[in-house]
């Protein structure tokens, strides 16, 4: 399946991939669609959705202020914390 995205969305996705926030554009779009489809099936309750959206909005604002951390750094910290080898 091929889809067309606005230039703005393409740029935002490319930025996320370049920063290492996601592994690929496909992965980001798939994750977003799965979340949306789960929400549509009412598998995500309204409060959980609002909390998740607020957390995402906050994270986006932090990233715009340069407060973000590379994904690999976060993953390494989580692997160390939970004793998970690569």
C-alpha positions as a Markdown table, in Angstrom:
| # | Residue | x | y | z |
|---|---|---|---|---|
| 1 | Unk | 0.0 | 0.0 | 0.0 |
| 2 | Unk | 1.2 | 3.5 | -0.8 |
| 3 | Unk | 0.0 | 6.6 | 0.9 |
| 4 | Unk | 0.6 | 10.3 | 0.4 |
| 5 | Unk | 1.5 | 12.6 | 3.3 |
| 6 | Unk | 1.7 | 16.3 | 3.4 |
| 7 | Unk | 5.1 | 17.9 | 3.1 |
| 8 | Unk | 4.8 | 19.0 | 6.7 |
| 9 | Unk | 4.2 | 15.5 | 8.0 |
| 10 | Unk | 7.0 | 14.1 | 5.8 |
| 11 | Unk | 9.4 | 16.6 | 7.3 |
| 12 | Unk | 8.3 | 15.9 | 10.9 |
| 13 | Unk | 8.6 | 12.2 | 10.4 |
| 14 | Unk | 12.1 | 12.6 | 8.7 |
| 15 | Unk | 13.2 | 14.7 | 11.7 |
| 16 | Unk | 12.1 | 12.0 | 14.2 |
| 17 | Unk | 14.0 | 9.3 | 12.2 |
| 18 | Unk | 17.1 | 11.5 | 11.9 |
| 19 | Unk | 17.1 | 12.2 | 15.6 |
| 20 | Unk | 16.8 | 8.5 | 16.4 |
| 21 | Unk | 13.4 | 8.8 | 18.0 |
| 22 | Unk | 12.1 | 6.0 | 15.8 |
| 23 | Unk | 13.8 | 3.4 | 13.7 |
| 24 | Unk | 12.1 | 4.3 | 10.5 |
| 25 | Unk | 9.3 | 6.3 | 8.9 |
| 26 | Unk | 7.3 | 3.0 | 8.4 |
| 27 | Unk | 7.6 | 2.2 | 12.1 |
| 28 | Unk | 6.4 | 5.6 | 13.2 |
| 29 | Unk | 3.4 | 5.5 | 10.8 |
| 30 | Unk | 2.5 | 1.9 | 11.8 |
| 31 | Unk | 2.7 | 2.8 | 15.5 |
| 32 | Unk | 0.5 | 5.8 | 15.0 |
| 33 | Unk | -2.1 | 3.9 | 13.0 |
| 34 | Unk | -2.2 | 1.0 | 15.5 |
| 35 | Unk | -2.8 | 3.5 | 18.3 |
| 36 | Unk | -5.5 | 5.2 | 16.3 |
| 37 | Unk | -7.2 | 2.0 | 15.3 |
| 38 | Unk | -7.1 | 0.6 | 18.8 |
| 39 | Unk | -8.7 | 3.9 | 20.0 |
| 40 | Unk | -11.4 | 3.6 | 17.3 |
| 41 | Unk | -12.2 | 0.1 | 18.6 |
| 42 | Unk | -12.5 | 1.6 | 22.1 |
| 43 | Unk | -9.6 | -0.5 | 23.3 |
| 44 | Unk | -8.1 | 2.7 | 24.7 |
| 45 | Unk | -10.4 | 4.5 | 27.1 |
| 46 | Unk | -10.9 | 8.3 | 26.8 |
| 47 | Unk | -8.9 | 9.1 | 30.0 |
| 48 | Unk | -6.0 | 7.0 | 28.8 |
| 49 | Unk | -6.1 | 8.7 | 25.5 |
| 50 | Unk | -6.1 | 12.2 | 27.0 |
| 51 | Unk | -3.2 | 11.3 | 29.3 |
| 52 | Unk | -1.2 | 9.8 | 26.4 |
| 53 | Unk | -1.9 | 12.8 | 24.2 |
| 54 | Unk | -0.8 | 15.2 | 27.0 |
| 55 | Unk | 2.4 | 13.2 | 27.5 |
| 56 | Unk | 3.1 | 13.3 | 23.8 |
| 57 | Unk | 2.4 | 17.0 | 23.6 |
| 58 | Unk | 4.7 | 17.7 | 26.6 |
| 59 | Unk | 7.5 | 15.5 | 25.0 |
| 60 | Unk | 7.1 | 17.4 | 21.7 |
| 61 | Unk | 7.5 | 20.7 | 23.5 |
| 62 | Unk | 10.5 | 19.5 | 25.4 |
| 63 | Unk | 12.1 | 18.4 | 22.1 |
| 64 | Unk | 11.4 | 21.7 | 20.5 |
| 65 | Unk | 13.2 | 23.4 | 23.4 |
| 66 | Unk | 16.2 | 21.0 | 22.9 |
| 67 | Unk | 15.5 | 19.0 | 26.1 |
| 68 | Unk | 15.1 | 15.7 | 24.4 |
| 69 | Unk | 17.5 | 12.8 | 24.7 |
| 70 | Unk | 18.6 | 10.4 | 21.8 |
| 71 | Unk | 16.5 | 7.3 | 21.8 |
| 72 | Unk | 19.6 | 5.1 | 21.9 |
| 73 | Unk | 20.7 | 6.8 | 25.2 |
| 74 | Unk | 17.3 | 6.1 | 26.7 |
| 75 | Unk | 17.3 | 2.5 | 25.5 |
| 76 | Unk | 20.8 | 1.9 | 26.9 |
| 77 | Unk | 19.7 | 3.3 | 30.3 |
| 78 | Unk | 16.6 | 1.0 | 30.3 |
| 79 | Unk | 18.6 | -2.1 | 29.3 |
| 80 | Unk | 21.1 | -1.4 | 32.1 |
| 81 | Unk | 18.3 | -0.7 | 34.6 |
| 82 | Unk | 16.5 | -4.0 | 33.8 |
| 83 | Unk | 19.6 | -6.1 | 33.0 |
| 84 | Unk | 18.7 | -6.6 | 29.4 |
| 85 | Unk | 21.6 | -7.4 | 27.0 |
| 86 | Unk | 21.6 | -6.1 | 23.5 |
